[in-house]
């Protein structure tokens, strides 16, 4: 659908009337009405309820309001992207990152990719499964996610080319001023924790490799659950419970002594940060970016 058609419809939805929509679109009421009538003929559907006074959008149009608004946003974004690339000579590079990696290493990733050539970088933050899906469906050029030695090598090889980026640790953190009190409760047999959902990568990792060891010594009390490591870190900082977060994400808070690292008491988990690309993707820019990503220490926590 043409962007001007969508903008006319959005104006109609925003204002609720033909008169106000015409004013928003900076045309006369008669000209706007003719445009809507033309669109109704082309789409073979009524857009205005002419039985109401004043005329208003039909119920059918209202029922699809969010989808129409999304389509308009996507078209505006596409036009802006084309304009940006045309003016700067840059190429859009989409990188799908796990949420915590975006928060901790986002600036380094953007700097590295932009330095590999004329690239306009778009970071898309998602969980690991979503990052893989974006890559495989061509909605992302690269993915940067966490991995573990326990990952099946066959699964990785079948998906994409893969490059090791850096080592990472998932560490337990808690509000530094209250850590002694928390450890007393732990030694007494109780530990309040911030958990990740069981269907996300970090949730699976903690359930398999962290909790079983702790449950031999005490009872785990899950006081909150979130898929976002930033939210888990903030709750740990507020003293809600212990959270296992990527060390790179907690470095500033550890340095400022807002958080304490309890790896010695509760155990940590070694992970890897890995980059992936589709095996058939061989554009010059993408090859240069891949070479940079594959270079040891290029992006490090």
N, C-alpha and C positions, 0 to 999 in steps of 0.2 A: 504494500500500500504506500502511496506517495506520502512524503512527510508533511506536505501542506494539508492533505486530507486529514491526516492524524491530528495535526495541530488544530484544525477547525473542530474536529470532534471533541478534543480535550477542552477547548475553549467552551464548547457547549456544555460539557460535563461540569466544568469548573463553575460556570455562572448559573447554569440551570435555565437559561432563557436565550432566545434568538437575539433579542435586542442587546443584551449585555455581552453576549459572545461576539456579535458584530463589532461592538465598541472595542473589545479586547483585541480583536484581530485587525482593528483599524480600517474597517471597510463599512460601507453603508449597510443598513439592515436588508435592503432589497438585494444587494450584491451577495451578502452572506447567505440569504435564503436561497438564491439561485444556485450557489455552490453546494449547499446541502441537498437541494433537490437533484442536482446532477449526480451527486454521490449516491443518493438513494436509488436512482435508476441504474447506475453502474453496479451497485452491490445487490440490487433487487431486495432491499429491506428498508423498512421505515426507521428513520433516526429521530424524528420529531413527532410527538403526540399532538396532532393538530386539533384534537377535541378539547384540550385544556386551554384555558385563557389565563395568562399568556402561554404560548406554545412552549413545551418542555421536552427534554430527552425522553425517549420511550423507555419502558421498563426493560425491554430486551437489551438496549444500549447500556443501561445502568448495570445490568447483570454481568456485563463483560468489561466493566470500567477498569478494574485493576490490570487486566490483560492488555487493554488498549493503552493505558498509561505506560506499562512496561514496554510495549512495542515502540511508543514514542520516545522513551528514554533510550532504548537501544539504537534507534535510528539517529537520534541526536549524537549519541556517543560515537557511532560509526562515522558520521559526517565530520565530527571534531577530530577523530583519529586520522581520517584521510587528509584533512586540512593540515594537521600537525606534521604528518609525514611528508606532505607535498612541500611545505614551507621549509622544513629543516633537512629534508633528504634522509631522515631517519626511518628505520624499520621497526615496527612493533615486535617486541619479544615478550611473550607471556610466560611467567614462571609460577608454577603452582607450588606453594610452600605449606608445610604443616604450620599450624598457628604459632607454636612456640618458636620455630625457626624464623618466621617472619618477624616476630617481636624482638628476637635477640640478634639475628644476623641479617635482617633486611637491608640495612644500609650498606654492609659489605657486599652483599649479593648484587644490589643495584649498581654500586660503584664498579665492581668487577665486570659486569655485563656491558655497562655503558662504555667502559674503557676498551672493550674488545672491538668496537666499531660504532658506527652511527646507529644507536639503538635507543628506542623509546621503551622503557621497561615497565611492564605491568605485573605487579605481584598479586596473585590470587591466593588468599589464605583459606585453608580448608583442612579437614582431617586427612589421614594418610590415604584411606580408600578413595576419597573424593579427588585427591591429588593424582592418584594413579588413573582414575577414570578420565579426568580432564586431559591428561597426557595421551592416553590411548585413543580418545575420541578426537584428537587434534585441536582441542580447545586451549591447550597449553603446549609450548615448545619444549619446556624442561620441567621436571619436578625435582624438588629437594625435600627429602623426608628422612625420618629416622629409620634405622634398621637395626637388626640384631644378628649375631652369629647364628641364632636358631632359625632365622628365615630360611626357607627352602631355596637352594641355589637354582633349582630347575624353574621355580616360579619366576625368579628375577630374570633369568636368561630368556625365558619365553616372552616376557613382557617387552623388554627394552635393552639398550646398552646401559651399563651402570658404571659409575665412577665413585670411588671413595673420596669423601671431602675432608672429614675430620672425625676424631673420637669425641664422644660426649658421655656424661654421666647423669643419671637420674638420681638426685639426692634428696633426702628428707630434710625439710626446713621447718623452723618454728620461730615464733616471736622471741627475739633474743632476751629481752628483759624478764620474760616469764619461763625461760627454758628449764631452770632448775626445778620449779614447781611442777612442770609437766613431766620431767624425768622421775620425780617422786611418785607421781600417779602411775607412770609406766612400770616402775619397779614394784608397785603394789598390785599390778596385774591389769591395768586399764590404759588404753591408748586411744585418744580421739583422733580421727584421721579425716582428711578431705579426699574423697575417692573420685576416680574417673569412671564414666560409664563403661560397662563390661564389653560394649561392642566397638570401642575405639582402641587404637593401637596402644596408648599408654595404659589404658585400663586393663587390657589383656596382659601387658608386660608386668604390671604391678601384681595382678592377681596370680600370675604364674611364678614370678621370681622373687617377690618381696614379701607378700602377706603370709605365705606358708611358714617362713622362718619366724616371723614375729608371733604368729598364732601359737607357736610352741611355748612361748613365754608369757603371753598375756591375751586378754580379750580385746579385739578391735571394735571400736565404736565408730561407725560411719556417721558423722554428724552433718555432712554436706556432700553433694556430688556435683561436679561440673566437668564439661569437656574442654574447658579453656584453662590452660596452664597459668595464664596471667591471673585469672580469677582465683585459682587454687593458691597461687603465691600470695595474693592479697589477703585471702582468708587466713593463711598461715601467719602472715604478718600481724593480723588482728587478733591472733590467739584463738581462732576458732578450732583449729586442729592442725596436726602435722600433715604436710603435703609433700609429695615427691615431685620435684620439678627439675627440668634440665638445668645443669649447673650454670651454663652460659646465661640463662635467664635470671638467675639469682645472684650473679656476681656483684652487681652494684649494691644490693641490699646486704650481702654478706660483708662487703668491704666497709659499709657504713654501720655495721653491727646492728642493723634492724632485724636481721634474720640470723639464726644459728644453723650450721650444718651439723646434722645429727647422724652422719654416715657411720661414725664409730659405734654408736649405740644401736642404730636401727637398720643399717645396711644400705648400700647404694647399688645401682645397676648400670653396667657398662653398655653403651649404645654406640652406633655409628651414624654419621650424617652422610647420606648418599645422594648423588645426582643421577637422574635418568633422562634419557631422550629416546625417541623412536629410532629404531635402527636404520630406517630408510631415509631419515632426515639428514641431508648432506649439503645444505646451502652454505655458501662461503661464510656468511656471518655466524651461522649456527656452529659451523666447524671451529671457528676461532673462539667462540664462547665455550664450546665443549673442551677445547684444549686448555683454556684458562681454568675452567671448573675442575678439570682432571689434574691440574698441577697441585702437588702436595702443599698443603698449607695456604692455598689461595684464599679460601674462606675458612676461617677458624674461629671457634668460640672465644 
